Amino acid sequence: MPKGSWVARVDVHDLEGYKRDYVANNGAVFANFGAKFLTRGEKYETAEGSSRSRNVVIEFKDYDTAVACYRSPEYQALIAKRKPHAENDLVIVEGYDGPQPS
């Protein structure tokens, strides 16, 4: 079964508030859903299109789990804590398990 992922792009306007209210509280929610950070705002290059200052990719065991995490009451509460400190774009995508180029 293909994995599911969140792909988030974030502009943080208040780093201290973002860390205190969102980052410090999201670990338990993500752990409950078996999430794994693949990227978490490290170095990047915008090769095409627009970007935000942070790019985050979080992997889940499957698409349904990724959606369930986002829709959970616990994560919805975190969104409310994040909003005063950052603007966020988030897509939830299903992984690909098919043939790869050779």
Residue pairs with C-beta under 8 A, 6 or more apart in sequence:
1 61
1 62
1 97
2 62
2 63
2 94
2 95
2 96
2 97
3 59
3 60
3 61
3 62
3 63
3 94
3 95
4 59
4 60
4 61
4 62
4 63
4 64
4 65
4 66
4 67
4 92
4 93
4 94
4 95
5 38
5 57
5 58
5 59
5 60
5 66
5 92
5 93
5 95
6 56
6 57
6 58
6 60
6 66
6 69
6 70
6 90
6 91
6 92
7 55
7 56
7 57
7 90
7 91
7 92
7 93
8 54
8 55
8 56
8 57
8 58
8 88
8 89
8 90
9 51
9 52
9 54
9 55
9 56
9 88
9 89
9 90
10 41
10 52
10 53
10 54
10 55
10 56
10 86
10 87
10 88
10 89
11 52
11 53
11 54
11 86
11 87
11 88
12 18
12 53
12 54
12 85
12 86
13 85
13 86
13 87
14 84
14 85
14 86
15 85
17 84
17 85
18 82
18 85
18 86
21 81
21 82
21 84
21 85
22 78
22 81
22 82
22 85
22 86
25 78
25 81
26 75
26 78
28 74
29 69
29 72
29 74
29 75
29 78
30 37
30 58
30 69
32 69
32 72
32 74
33 60
33 65
33 66
33 68
33 69
33 72
34 60
34 61
34 65
35 58
35 59
35 60
35 69
36 58
36 59
36 60
37 56
37 57
37 58
37 59
38 57
38 58
38 59
39 55
39 56
39 57
40 56
41 53
41 54
41 55
41 56
44 51
44 55
52 87
52 89
58 66
60 66
60 69
62 94
63 92
63 93
63 94
63 95
66 92
67 92
69 75
70 90
70 92
82 88
